[in-house]
Amino acid sequence: MLGPRATRAGTGGIAGPHPGSGAGTGPGPAPHTAAEAAAAVDAVLAEYLRTRLREARRVDPVFAEEVASRVATFVLHGGKRLRTAFVWCGWLAAGGAGDPRTPLRIGAALELLQACALVHDDVMDESPVRRGAPAVHADFARVHKAGRMRGSAASYSATAAVLAGDLALAWADDLLTETALASPYGEQLHREWQAMRGEMVAGQYLDMRAQATGSSDTAQARNIATLKSALYTVERPLALGASLAGADVRVTDGLRSAGRCAGLAFQLRDDLLGAFGDPAVTGKPADEDLRGRKLTYLLAVALRRAAESGDTDALAVLGPEGVTGGGGTVDRMRAALERTGARVLVEEEIAELSASSLSHFASVGADARARREFAALVARAVGTGPVRDGEGG
């Protein structure tokens, strides 16, 4: 994991920046690489969250301890900081004008937005684990039971987690707005941010709806992957970084194309990890998507190929009526994903999307340094680079 990490929620404290991790907007070394930017954003987050926690304590000490502190700890405890790194790459590709520490504030806002998305996603999916620890709603359920509170622990914990996610979103919006107001390109920054938030909600709703309807449509699965993850993981962060450097339409559009390809490859990798990944690496159960029969592109491709080949067993076990929740069913689903060739096909598509992403990035006229940084970051994001410290999609 990168940079400083706080202790588990409930302590009310935040770890300070690690010496040499980079410093956000104040004195300190500016990042020179995407990896340094990803590490340095922790210092920006720690400083920002300390301020917000002080404000929360003035509002109410119980709220500060049980909600605000839990959000702060979750934000600082884990994560790849990919979005921050992509902001920095977009800024660098567009010429890197201005203070190289300013993109870190945009990155910090994205990390807060990511926290909101993950907390809410875990509530909707009833996921008990996130980043190798109890999910926020699961932690609230523990507090409810330990405190012998009245009412349903499940209802209390879900509601409290939604509020925690809302707080993370409010803090993200505040930080983005503060940064935009101080930038000559603030209007463009805000437009990108505004569009991204709507796309995220649309993707999350369509994901939930597809699961409820038992959809197996490949086009729908791809659209959900694009809206729910690809845009806000890579495309919008690249565009936000470019906007911060005053990029013109041609450069921004080229970076959008690069980001959409890389972002979709990232989500396809996450789908594979959701079916076949090692929980010790991903930080979440490896069979969760399969047990819930979540519509992923991987699943949709497997069903299409099973129909084309007449594989009735794969159709039965992967179809909407096939999931029983038993371990044997999950094993049969994994075998069907392998047997239909869906896993190999998705791996091939990841490679093709990654190559297209690099080509689009090069087309904007980025210098050799920016191209190297972006190529290394894409390799890491899609699982062909260094070992991932996964957090899910």
VEXTI-560615 format. One record per residue: residue in three letters; x, y, z of N, C-alpha, C, O in turn. Coordinates in pm, whole numbers, plus 32768, in hexadecimal, padded with zeros to 4 digits. Example, Ala and Ser with C-alpha at 12.3 -4.5 7.8 and 13.67 -1.06 7.14 Angstrom:
2
ALA85277DC7830C84CE7E3E830C85287EB6830C85907EB4834ESER85057F1F82C485577F9682CA850A80038313853D80728324
***
This chain:
393
MET80537F8980008000800080008057807D800080CB807B8028LEU801980EB7FD0806781647FBE805281C580327FE181DC805CGLY80BE81FE806480B5826C80C0807F82478149807581D1816BPRO805C82AD819B8030829682237FA5825B82277F55827281CDARG7F89820E828F7F0681D582A07EDB81EA83317F2C81DE838CALA7E5E820B83447E2B822183CA7E08819E840C7E01813583CBTHR7DF281A4848F7DC1813084D77D2E811B84B67CF2816F8472ARG7CF380AC84E57C67809084C87C0F80FB85057C388145855FALA7B92810284D17B34816C84F67B15816A858C7B1F810485D0GLY7AF081E185BC7AC481EB86457B2B822C86A07B0E82478715THR7BA28244866E7C09828186C27C04831986BD7C33835D8718GLY7BC9834E86507BC083DE86427C40841F86157C478499860EGLY7CA883D285F67D28840C85CF7D4B83E985417D16838A8507ILE7DA5843785097DD4842184817E6A842384827EA8847C84BDALA7EA583C284407F3783BE84367F68843483E57F2A845A8382GLY7FD6846D840C801184DA83C1805C84A883498073842F833CPRO8085850282EF80D184DA827A81518493829F819684B982FEHIS8170842E825681ED83E6826A8260843A82358255847181C8PRO82CC8445827D833C8495824B8366846881C1837B83F281A8GLY837484CA816983A084AB80E28334847A8086834F84568014SER82B4847880B6824884478061821984AE7FFF81C384917FABGLY824D85268006821E85917FB081BE85E78001818285B58060ALA81AF86637FDE815486B9802880F486F77FC7811787167F55GLY807987097FF4801087357F9B802087C17F6A806587D87F07THR7FE188227FAD7FDD88A87F78803D89057FBF804D89787F95GLY807D88D8802980DA892B80738169890B804E818288D17FE5PRO81C5892F80A3825289128089826A887D80808224882E80BFGLY82CB8857803282EA87CA8023830987AB7F9282E887FA7F39PRO8348873B7F78836E87197EEF82F586FE7E97829686BD7EC2ALA82F9872F7E1E828F87157DBE82A7868D7D7E831A86657D6FPRO823C86457D58824E85C37D18828985D17C8D826E86337C47HIS82D9856F7C658314856F7BDE82E084FB7B8A82F584F97B11THR829D849D7BC88267842A7B8181D984107BB081AE84447C17ALA819083BE7B63810883997B8B810A834C7C0E80B1835D7C61ALA816E82F87C21817982AB7C9E818F83087D15815582F47D80GLU81E3836F7D0281F983CF7D6E8179841E7D8B815C843C7DFFALA812E843F7D2280B084867D37804E84307D85800984627DDFALA804783AF7D637FED83547DA9801183497E3D7FB9833F7E92ALA8092834B7E5C80BF83457EE680AA83CA7F2E808183CC7FA2ALA80C584387EE880C084BC7F27803284E77F48801F853B7FA1VAL7FCE84B07F057F4584DB7F207F1A84B87FAE7EBF84F87FE4ASP7F5984557FEB7F36843480757F4F84A980D37F0284C08130ALA7FBA84F480BB7FD78567810F7F6D85D380FE7F468614815FVAL7F3F85E680837ED5864780687E54861D80AD7E10866E80ECLEU7E34859D80A17DBB856A80E27DC38577817A7D6385A181BAALA7E35855481B37E44855A82457E3185EA82777DEE860182DCGLU7E6D864982317E6086D582587DD08704824C7D9B874582A6TYR7D9086E381DC7D07870D81C47CA786CE82297C4E8711825ELEU7CB9864F82457C5F8608829F7C70863583307C108635837CARG7CE7865B83557CF9869383DC7CA3871083EE7C6587238457THR7CA1876483877C4E87DD838C7BBA87BB83967B7187F583E6ARG7B8E875B83447B01873783457AD886F483C77A66870583F4LEU7B3286A984057B13866C84867B0786D484F57AB386C8854EARG7B5A873984EE7B4C87A685517AC487E985447A83880885A8GLU7A9987FE84C87A16883A84B179A787DE84E47946880B8521ALA79B7875A84CC795286FA84F8794686F8859078D886EB85C5ARG79B6870585D579B287058668796A877F869E792A877A8707ARG797487EF8655792A8866867E78948854866A7844888C86B4VAL78708806860577E287EB85ED77AA8791865A774487B08697ASP77ED871F867277C086C186D9782B865686ED7858861B868BPRO7855863C876878C185DB8780789B854C875C78F084FF8730VAL781D8526876E77F3849D874C77F7848B86B5782B84268684PHE77C184EB866B77C784E785D8785784E085A878788495854CALA78AD852F85E7793A853285BE797C84AB85D379C5847A857DGLU7962846F864979A383F2866C796D837D861C79BA832985EDGLU78E98376860C78AD82FE85D3789B8303853C7897829A84FCVAL789183798502787C8383847178F483C4842C7933838683D6ALA791384408450797E8488840A7A04844184197A4F843483B7SER7A24841284917AA283CD84A67AA7834A845A7B1083238426ARG7A36830784537A328287840A7A4A829F83747A9082528333VAL7A0F8309833E7A26832B82B17AB9834C82997AF5831A823AALA7AF2839F82F07B7E83C682E07BDA834C82E37C3683418292THR7BC082F283407C13827B834B7C06822382D07C6A81EF829EPHE7B8C8213829F7B7781C182287BC281FA81B07C0081AF8164VAL7BBD827C81A07C0082BD812F7C9782A581347CD6828C80CDLEU7CD082AC81AA7D61829F81B97D91820F81C77E0981F681C8HIS7D3481B181D17D5A812681EA7D4D80D4816A7CE880918154GLY7DB280DA81177DB4808580A07D8F80CF80217D7381468023GLY7D9080867FB37D7280C17F327DEE80D47EDE7E5B80EA7F13LYS7DDD80CB7E5C7E4F80D37E007E7281617DD87EDE817A7DA3ARG7E1481C07DF07E27824D7DC97E3B825A7D327E8282B37D04LEU7DFC82017CE67E0982067C557DD182877C1B7E0A82C07BBEARG7D6282B47C507D22832B7C177D7D83A57C257D8583F77BCATHR7DC083B07C967E20841E7CA77E9084147C3F7EB784787C04ALA7EC2839C7C2B7F2E83897BCA7F0183AC7B3D7F4E83E57AF0PHE7E84838B7B1A7E5383AE7A957E3B84447A877E4E847B7A1BVAL7E1184877AF17E07851A7AED7E9085557ACC7E9D85AD7A77TRP7EF585237B117F7C85587AFD7FAA853D7A6D7FE885947A30CYS7F8B84C67A367FB184A779AB7F6A850279487FA6852E78E6GLY7EEA851F79617EA0857A79097EDA8606790C7EE8864878A5TRP7EFB863279847F3986B679947FC086BB794C7FDF871D7908LEU80108652795B8094864E791B80878649788380D2868C783CALA802885F97850801685ED77C07FEC86717781800B868C770DALA7FA486C477CE7F758744779B7FDC87B477AC7FBD88297795GLY8055879177D580BF87F477DF80ED880E786C815788497881GLY809F87E378D080C987F0795B80DF887E7989813E889979D2ALA808888DA795E809889667987806F89797A18800E893D7A46GLY80BA89CD7A60809789ED7AEA80DB89917B4E813489437B2BASP80B0899C7BC980EA89527C3880C688BD7C2C804F889C7C28PRO812888637C26810A87D47C1980C787987C93809C87257C90ARG80BD87E77D01807687B47D767FDF87CF7D6E7F9287917DB7THR7FB6882B7D177F2788497D0C7ED587D27CDC7E6887BE7D10PRO7F0487817C7C7EB6870B7C567E9B86AC7CCA7E3C865E7CC5LEU7EED86B47D347ED6865D7DA67E54867F7DED7E1586277E28ARG7E2B86FC7DEA7DAC87227E287D3786E67DDB7CD486BA7E16ILE7D4286E67D567CDA86A47D067CDB860E7D247C7185D07D31GLY7D5285D67D2E7D5C85487D4F7D1F852A7DD67CDB84C57DE6ALA7D3685807E397CFE856B7EBE7C66856E7EBA7C24851F7EFDALA7C2E85C97E6C7B9C85CF7E5E7B68854E7E207B00851B7E49LEU7BAF85187DBE7B87849A7D817B8F84267DE37B3A83CD7DE0GLU7BF484267E397BFF83BA7E9C7B8A83C07EFE7B5A83577F2ALEU7B5C84387F207AE784467F767A6984177F2E7A1383D67F69LEU7A5E84377EAF79EC84097E5F79EE83717E54798583307E5CGLN7A6483397E437A7182A87E3E7A4382687EC17A0381FF7EC1ALA7A6482A87F2F7A3982747FB279A1826F7FBA7967820D7FE8CYS796082D97F8C78CE82DB7F89789882677F36783E821F7F61ALA78D082547EBF78A181EB7E6678B281607EA47859810C7E9ALEU792481497EE5793F80C77F2078E480AA7F9778B1803B7FA6VAL78D1810E7FEC787C80FA806277ED80DB803777AF807E806AHIS77B981287FD8773181107FA77728808B7F5C76C580437F6BASP778D806B7F0D778D7FEE7EC177887F767F1F77417F157F04ASP77D27F7B7F8B77D37F0C7FEA774C7EFB802E77237E8A804CVAL77057F698047767F7F60807F76217F1C801B75D67EC1803FMET76267F487F9F75CD7F127F3975E87E7E7F1D758C7E307F06ASP76687E5A7F1F768E7DCF7F0476907D777F8176A47CFE7F79GLU767B7DB57FF576837D6E8075770B7D2A808577157CB980B6SER77737D71805B77FB7D3C806378337D5380F078347DC5811FPRO78607CEC8134788F7CFD81BD791F7D2D81C979487D5B8234VAL796D7D23815D79FC7D4081647A247DA480F879F37D9E8087ARG7A7D7DFF811D7AB47E5F80BD7B437E7D80E77B5D7E9C815BARG7B9E7E7480897C2B7E9080A37C617E3B81157CB27E698166GLY7C337DBF811B7C667D62817E7C357D79820B7C6A7D3E8269ALA7BD17DCE821D7B9B7DED82A17B027DF282977ACC7DF18228PRO7ABC7DF683087A2A7E0183017A007E7D82B17A367EEA82C3ALA799D7E6A825979657EDC821179297F3F8275790D7F1A82E7VAL79167FBB824B78E7802282A878617FFC82E6784D800D835EHIS78047FC8829477827FA482CE77907F2E832E77477F268391ALA77ED7ED2831378047E63836E783E7E9483F2781E7E5E845CASP78927EFA83EB78CB7F32846578607F7884B878607F6F8533PHE78047FBE847577957FFC84BD773C7F9384FF770A7FA8856DALA77287F2284BC76D87EB684F6771A7E81857576D67E6185D7ARG77A07E78857377EA7E4B85E977D57EAC865D77C07E8286CFVAL77DA7F2E863F77C77F9386A6773A7F8B86E077277F978759HIS76D87F768689764D7F6B86B7763C7EF6871875FD7F038781LYS76757E8686F476687E0F874976B77E1E87CA76877DFA8836ALA77307E5487BF77847E64883777457EC6889977527EB78912GLY77017F2C886476C27F9088B976377F6988E675F67FB5892DARG760A7EF288BC75847EC188DF75197F2A88C074C07F458911MET75267F64884974C67FCA881F74417F8A87FA74387F1187E2ARG73DB7FDB87F773567FAA87D673447FA1873F738C7FE286F3GLY72E27F50871572C27F468688731C7EE5863E736C7E9C8679SER730B7EE685B973537E89856173E17EB9854873F77F2B851DALA74437E62856274CF7E84854474E37E9584AF75327EEA8484ALA749E7E45845D74AD7E4D83CC747C7ED3839774BD7F128344SER74077EFE83C773D07F7E839B74257FF283CA7441804E837DTYR744F7FEE844774A38058847F752580648432754E80D2840CSER75667FF3841A75EB7FF583DA75E28023834A7639806D831CALA757B7FF88301756D80238276755480B9826E758F80FE821BTHR74FC80EC82C574DC817B82C5755681CE82EC7573823482ADALA759D81A28352761481EB837E767F81EC831176C3825182FEALA768E817D82CA76F28176826076CD81D181EA7725820E81ADVAL764D81D981CB762182368161764582C58187767683118134LEU762D82E982047650836F823276E78386822E771583F3820BALA77348320825277C6832C824B77F3834281BB7849839681A1GLY77B782F8815E77D8830C80D277B1839780A377FA83D68057ASP773E83C880D17713844F80AD777784B780DF77938519809ALEU77AB84A18156780D84FF818D788C8500813878C4856A811DALA78B9848B810F792F848480B9791784CF8036797085148005LEU789F84C27FFE787C85097F83787C85A07F9A78AE85EC7F48ALA784385CC800B7840865B802978CE8693803478EC86FE8000TRP79258649807979B08675808679F686787FFE7A4586D27FE3ALA79D986177FAA7A1486147F2379E9868E7ED37A3B86D07E93ASP796786AC7ED7793487217E8E797287A27EC2799587FB7E74ASP797F87AC7F4679BA88257F807A4988387F517A7088A77F2CLEU7A9787CE7F527B2487DA7F2C7B3387FA7E987B87884C7E72LEU7AE187BA7E447AE687D97DB57ABF886A7D9C7AFE88AF7D4CTHR7A5688997DE17A2989227DCD7A9289877DF97AAC89E97DB3GLU7AD0896F7E6C7B3B89C77E9A7BAC89CF7E347BE18A3B7E19THR7BD0895D7DFB7C3D895A7D997C14899E7D177C6389E67CDBALA7B9989877CED7B6989C47C717B618A5C7C7E7B828AA47C1FLEU7B358A8D7CF17B2A8B1E7D047BB28B637D007BBC8BD97CDDALA7C1B8B187D247CA28B527D247CE88B407C9F7D5A8B6D7C8FSER7CA78AFF7C3E7CE58AE37BBD7CA98B387B4E7C308B517B4FPRO7CFB8B677AF07CC38BAF7A7D7C6F8B567A237C278B8779CCTYR7C778AD47A377C2C8A7579E67BC08A2F7A3A7B9989BE7A1DGLY7B928A757AA17B338A3A7AFE7AB08A117ABF7A7689AC7AE8GLU7A7F8A5B7A5E79FF8A3A7A1F7A0689B279DA79AB896179E7GLN7A73899A79907A84891A794D7A9588A879B17A5F883B799ELEU7ADF88C17A1C7AEE885C7A857A6688357ABE7A4987BF7AD1HIS7A13889A7AD87990887D7B12793888307AB178ED87D77ADBARG793E88507A3078EE880779CD7914877479C878BD871D79C2GLU7995875879CC79C286CC79CC799186847A49795F86137A42TRP799F86C57ABA7976868A7B3A78DE86707B3C78B186067B67GLN789386D17B0C780186C57B0A77D5864F7AB5777F86017ADEALA780F86437A3F77EC85D479E77812854D7A2577C684ED7A1AMET788485487A6478B584CB7A9E785884987B0C783D84207B13ARG782684F07B6077CE84C57BCD774E84877B96771F84217BC9GLY771584C57B2E769C848D7AF276B484067AB2766083AD7ABCGLU772583F77A71774783777A32775583087A9A772882987A84MET779283297B0A77A482C57B74771E82917BA7770B82197BB7VAL76C182ED7BC0763E82C57BF475F482717B8C75B6820D7BAEALA75FC829B7B0E75BA824F7AA375F181C27A9B75A681617A90GLY767581B67AA076B381327A98768D80D97B0D767480627AFBGLN768981137B84766780C57BFA75D680957BF475B880237C17TYR757D80ED7BC774EF80C67BBD74DD80587B5474987FF57B6DLEU751A806A7AE0750C80067A7775467F7F7AA275127F167A7EASP75B27F837AEF75ED7F097B2575897EC17B8075757E497B74MET754D7F0D7BDB74EA7ED47C3674717E9F7BEA743D7E337C09ARG74447EEB7B8773CE7EC37B3A73E87E447AE873927DEC7AE0ALA745F7E3C7AAD74807DC47A5D74817D487AB474587CDD7A88GLN74B17D567B2F74B37CE47B8A74247CBA7BAE74067C437BB7ALA73CD7D1E7BC173437D007BE772F47CC07B74729D7C6D7B8CTHR73137CE87AF972C97CB37A8673067C337A4E72C97BF079FAGLY73807C107A7D73C17B987A4A73F77BAA79BE73FF7B497972SER741B7C25799A744C7C40791374CD7BF578F475217BDF794BSER74DA7BD0787475557B8E7845758B7BD277C875DB7B98777FASP75627C4C77AF75837C92773376117CC9773776367D107794THR76627CA876D176EE7CD376D076FB7D6A76BF77517DA976FDALA76A57DA6766A76AD7E377656768A7E8076D776C87EE576F9GLN76277E4E771F76027E8B779D76717E7C7804768F7ED9784FALA76AF7E077807771E7DF1786577917E50784777CF7E8678A3ARG77AD7E6577CA781B7EBF77A477F97F4F77C7784F7F9B77F4ASN777C7F7477B377527FFC77D4775B80157869778780807894ILE77317FB478B9773B7FC1794A77CD7FCE797577EE802179CAALA78237F7B793C78B27F81795D78EC800A793C7941803E7985THR78BF804378CC78F180C678A378C281337903791181847932LEU783F8134791F7806819C79747833818F7A05785581F27A46LYS783181147A37784980FF7AC578DC810C7AEB78FC81317B5CSER793580EE7A8D79C280E97AB47A20812F7A517A7381817A7BALA7A13811179D07A77814279707A8081D9796C7AED82117967LEU7A0C821C79707A0E82AD79637A4A82F079DE7A9F834879D1TYR7A1E82C77A557A4F83107ACA7AD382DB7AFF7B1183197B55THR7AFF82687ACD7B8282367AF77BF3826F7AA47C5D82907AD9VAL7BDB827C7A207C4882A979CA7C22832079717C6883867971GLU7BB4831579257B96837E78C37B84840779047BC6846778DDARG7B2D841079667B17849379A57B9184C579F37BB0853C79EBPRO7BD984707A3D7C5384A27A7D7CB984DA7A197CF785427A33LEU7CCB849679A77D2584CC79417CF5855579127D4385B27904ALA7C72856078F87C3A85DE78C77C42864B79317C5A86BF7910LEU7C2F862779AF7C3D86897A1B7CCC86BD7A227CE287367A32GLY7D2D86647A177DB9868F7A187DDA86E779A27E20874B79AFALA7DA686C3792D7DBE871478B57D7D879C78C27DB88801789ASER7D0487A178FA7CBF8821790D7D0E887D79697D1388F67954LEU7D4C884279CE7D9B88917A2C7E1288D379E97E43893A7A17ALA7E3F8896797A7EB088D0792F7E81892378B97ED389507868GLY7DFE893978AD7DCA898C78417DCF894A77B97DE4898F7755ALA7DBC88C777B27DC4887E77337D5588A976D47CE788CD76FEASP7D7488A476517D0E88C375EE7CB7884875D47CCF87DD760BVAL7C52885975807BF187EF75677C33877475297C118703754DARG7C8F878874CD7CCF8717748A7D1986BE74ED7D0B864474EBVAL7D6686FC75447DB286AF75A77D53866A76097D6485F47628THR7CF086B476387C93867A76997C478604765D7C35859D76A0ASP7C1B861175E17BD085A475A07C298529758C7BFC84B7759DGLY7CA7854075687D0384D075587D1A848675DC7D22840C75DFLEU7D2584D376477D37849776CA7CB8844E76F77CBF83E8773BARG7C45848476D17BC8843D76F17BC783B376B07BA3835076F0SER7BEF83AD76327BF1832D75EC7C5382CD762D7C368257763FALA7CC8830176507D2C82AD76967CF5827C771A7D068207773DGLY7CB282D477637C7E82B077E57C0C824E77DF7C0081F77836ARG7BB7825A777B7B4681FD77717B78816F77577B46810F7792CYS7BDA816376FF7C1280DE76E27C5680A3775E7C3E80307782ALA7CAA80F3779F7CF080C178167C8F80A578877CA0804378D0GLY7C2A80FA78967BCA80E779017B76806A78EF7B578025794FLEU7B51804E78727B057FD378587B5D7F5978717B2F7EF578A9ALA7BDB7F6078477C387EF278637C467EDC78F97C4C7E6A7928PHE7C4B7F4979467C537F4079D87BDA7EF77A117BE97EA17A68GLN7B627F1979E07AEB7ED97A157AE37E4679EC7AB67DF27A3ALEU7B0E7E2779727B0E7D9A79487B6E7D49799F7B527CD679C0ARG7BDF7D8479C37C3B7D407A1F7BF97D2C7AA77C077CC37AE5ASP7BB17D927AD47B6D7D867B547B037D187B507AEE7CD27BB3ASP7AC17D097ADD7A5F7C9C7ACE7AA37C147ADB7A6E7BB97B1BLEU7B197C077A9E7B627B897AA87B8D7B6F7B397B857AFE7B69LEU7BB97BD87B7D7BE07BC87C0A7B687BA67C607B747B5C7CC2GLY7AF37BDB7C3B7A7B7BBC7C857A527B2A7C7A7A0F7AF57CD3ALA7A7B7AE97C0E7A5A7A5C7BFA7ACC79FF7C227AB379927C56PHE7B487A297C097BB979CE7C1A7C267A037C797C8979BF7C90GLY7C147A7B7CAF7C7F7ABC7CFA7C9A7A7D7D827C497A327DB7ASP7D0D7A9E7DB77D387A717E3C7D0D7ADB7EA17D3A7B4D7E99PRO7CB57AB97F017C897B1B7F647CFC7B5E7FB07CEF7BD17FDBALA7D6B7B197FBF7DDD7B5480057E187BC97FB77E597C217FF0VAL7E007BC97F347E327C347EDE7DC77C9E7EC67DE27D167ECCTHR7D4C7C707EAB7CE17CCE7E887CA37D127F007C6A7D7E7EF3GLY7CAD7CD27F767C727D0D7FED7BDC7CF77FFA7B9C7D338050LYS7BA37CA07FA67B147C827FAF7AFE7BF27F837B557BB97F41PRO7A8B7BB77FA67A737B2B7F807A7C7B167EEA7A517B6C7E9CALA7AB37AA57EC07AC87A8B7E317A4B7A5D7DEA7A467A627D6FASP79E57A307E32797079F87DF078F47A507DFC78867A247DDAGLU79047ACA7E2B78927B207E4778407B3F7DC977C57B357DCBASP78837B637D5D783C7B837CE177F17B0A7CAC77847B177C75LEU782D7A947CBB77EE7A1B7C88777579F47CDD770C79D07CA7ARG778379FA7D60771379D77DB8769C7A327D9F76297A057DA3GLY76B67AB07D85764A7B0F7D6C76207B177CDB75C47B617CB8ARG76637AC97C87764E7ACB7BF576497B5B7BC075EA7B847B7DLYS76B17BA47BE176BC7C2C7BAF76D77C297B1A77297BDA7AEALEU76927C807AD076A87C857A3F772D7CC87A23773A7D427A29THR77917C767A0378127CA879D778227C86794377DC7C2F790FTYR787D7CC9790378987CA9787678C87C1A786978A87BD57808LEU79157BED78CA79467B6378CC78D27B0078CB78D27AA2787CLEU78707B15792077FC7ABC792777AC7AC178A577837A597871ALA77957B3B787177467B4977F777897B04778177457AC47730VAL780C7B10777678557ACF7709784B7A387716783779F276B3ALA78597A0677907850797577A677C87940777C77C078D6773ELEU775D7987779E76D7795B777A76C3795F76E27685790676A9ARG76F679C676A376EA79CF76117733795C75CD76FE791E7571ARG77AB793F75FC77F878D375BE77BB784A75DE77C077EF758CALA7782783D7655773F77BF767776C777A8761B76AE773875EFALA767D781376007609780675A6763677E3751975F7779274D5GLU76A4782074ED76D67805746677087775745776FA773973ECSER7741773D74C2777B76B674BC771A764974EB773775D274DFGLY76A976727520764A76107552767275D375D7764B756275F5ASP76BF761B762776EA75EA76A976787600770D76727667774FTHR7620759E771875A975AD776C75CC75B37801758675F5784FASP7637756E7829765E757378B5768A75FF78DD766676317947ALA76DA76407886770676C978A1768F772978A47688778178F9LEU76327717784675BB776C7844756A775D78C5753677BF78FAALA756176E278F5751276C8796D7553770479E9750F77427A3BVAL75D676F379F7761877207A72763377B67A72763777F37ADDLEU764577F379FB7662788179F375E478D579E175E8794F79F6GLY7577789779BA74FB78DF79A274BD79147A2274E978F07A90PRO745679697A18741B79A97A8E73DD79487AF173CC796B7B66GLU73BB78CF7AC67380786D7B2273E8780C7B5873C777B27BA5GLY7466781E7B3174CB77B97B52750C77C77BD9754477667C0BVAL7508783D7C15755278557C90750178287D09748F78547D1DTHR753B77D17D5774FB77A37DD3754477D67E4D751277CD7EBDGLY75BC780B7E39760B78407EA8766B77DC7EE376BF78017F35GLY7663775E7EBC76BD76F97EF2774677007EB4775777307E44GLY77AA76CF7EFE783276CF7ECB7841767E7E4C788F76A27DF4GLY77F676117E4377FD75BF7DCB77D0760A7D50780875F97CE4THR7769765E7D5F773976AE7CEF77A377117CC277B877227C4AVAL77E677517D20784F77B17CFD78C0776B7CB378F577A17C52ASP78E576F57CDF794D76A97C99792376877C0B7973768F7BAEARG78A476627BFA787276447B74786F76C17B1C788976BA7AA4MET784F77347B58784E77B17B0C78DC77D37ADC78EF77FA7A68ARG793E77C47B3579C877DE7B0C79F177807A9B7A3077AB7A3AALA79CD77017AA779F076A07A3E79AF76C679BA79EB76B77950ALA793276F879C078ED771F7945792E779A7906793977A2788CLEU795977F87958799E786E79247A1E784778DD7A4378847878GLU7A6177E279107ADC77B078D17ABA776278517AF4777877E7ARG7A5A7707785D7A3C76AA77F07A0676F277747A2676CC7703THR79B777597788798077A2771679E877F976D079D0782C7663GLY7A5B780A770F7AC3786076D67AB178F276FA7AFB794776C9ALA7A4E791077517A34799C77747AAA79DC77BB7ACC7A5077A3ARG7AEA799078147B5B79C9785E7BCC79EF77FF7C057A5B780CVAL7BEC799977A17C5779B777427C317A2C76EA7C837A8376CFLEU7BB37A3076BC7B877A9D76667B917B2376AD7BBC7B867672VAL7B697B26772C7B717BA477777C027BCD778C7C227C447786GLU7C5A7B6E77A67CEA7B8E77B17D1C7BCD77307D677C2E7733GLU7CF37B9576BE7D1D7BCA763C7CE77C5876287D2C7CAF75F3GLU7C6B7C6D76537C307CF276427C767D58769B7C867DCC7673ILE7CA07D2F77107CEC7D8977687D6C7DB677237D8F7E2C7726ALA7DB17D5876E47E2D7D79769E7E137DD8762A7E5F7E377616GLU7DA87DC075DE7D877E17756C7D627EA3759A7D8E7F067561LEU7D107EAB76027CE87F2E76367D607F7B766C7D697FF4765ASER7DBB7F3576AE7E327F7776E37E887FB176737EB88021767EALA7E997F6476087EE87F9375967EA4800C75557EE8806D7531SER7E20800775467DD78078750B7DE580F475637DF081647531SER7DE280DF75E57DF0814F76417E768197762E7E7B8212762ALEU7EE1814A76247F66818676107F6E81D0758C7FAE82397583SER7F2D819A75267F2E81DA74A37EE4826174A87F1582C47473HIS7E71826474E87E2682E274F57E76834875467E7683BE7525PHE7EB8831A75AE7F05837676017F7783B475B17F91842C75BCALA7FBA836275618029839575107FF983FB74A8804384557482SER7F7A83EC747B7F47844374117F3584D3743C7F29852B73E7VAL7F3184EE74C07F1C857874EE7F9D85C874EC7F9D86407506GLY800C858574CB808B85CC74C580D485D27549812E8624755CALA80AE857A75A680F38576762781868551761381A6850375BAASP81DE85887665826C856B7656828D84DE76878237849876BEALA830A84B576738333842C76938322840E772782FB839F774DARG833E8470777B8330845A780B829F843C7830828383DF787CALA8242848B77FA81B584757818818683EF77E3813883AA7825ARG81B683C8776E818D8347773481C082D3778A8179827177A0ARG823B82DF77BA8272827578118221826A789281FF81FC78BDGLU820382DC78CE81B882DB794A812E829C79368101824B7987PHE80EC82C278C98066828E78AF806A81F97893801681AE78C4ALA80CA81CC784580D5813D782480E980EA78A280AB808178B1ALA813F811878FD815880CF797880DB80CC79CF80BE80677A10LEU8090813B79D1801881427A237FAA80E879EC7F6480A67A39VAL7F9A80E6796A7F36808F792D7F577FFD79497EFF7FAE796BALA7FD77FD9793C80007F4F79587FDD7F2879E77FAF7EB87A00ARG7FF27F837A437FD17F677ACF7F3A7F5D7AE37F0A7F057B2AALA7EF17FB87AA57E607FBC7AB97E1A7F407A837DB97F117ABEVAL7E4B7F0C7A137E057E9B79D47E427E1579FB7E1B7DAD79C7GLY7EA27E177A567ED47D9A7A8D7F467D5A7A437F637CE47A57THR7F897DA679EB7FFD7D6F79A6807E7DAB79DC80EA7D8D79AAGLY80727E007A4280E87E3E7A7E81047E037B0680F27D8B7B1BPRO81317E567B6781517E267BED80D77DEA7C3180657E027C08VAL80EF7D9D7C9A80827D5C7CE280217DC47D1580497E2A7D4CARG7F9F7DAB7D017F367E077D297F1B7DFD7DBE7F2F7D937DFBASP7EED7E6C7DFA7EBD7E697E847E287E887E827DFA7EE47EC4GLY7DDE7E3A7E357D587E557E067CF47E867E6C7CFC7E687EE3GLU7C957ED47E397C2A7F087E8B7BA47EF07E4B7B3E7F177E84GLY7BA07EB37DD97B207E9D7D9A7AFD7F0F7D3D7B437F747D38GLY7A8F7EFE7CF37A697F5C7C8F7A177FC87CBE79F1801F7C70
***
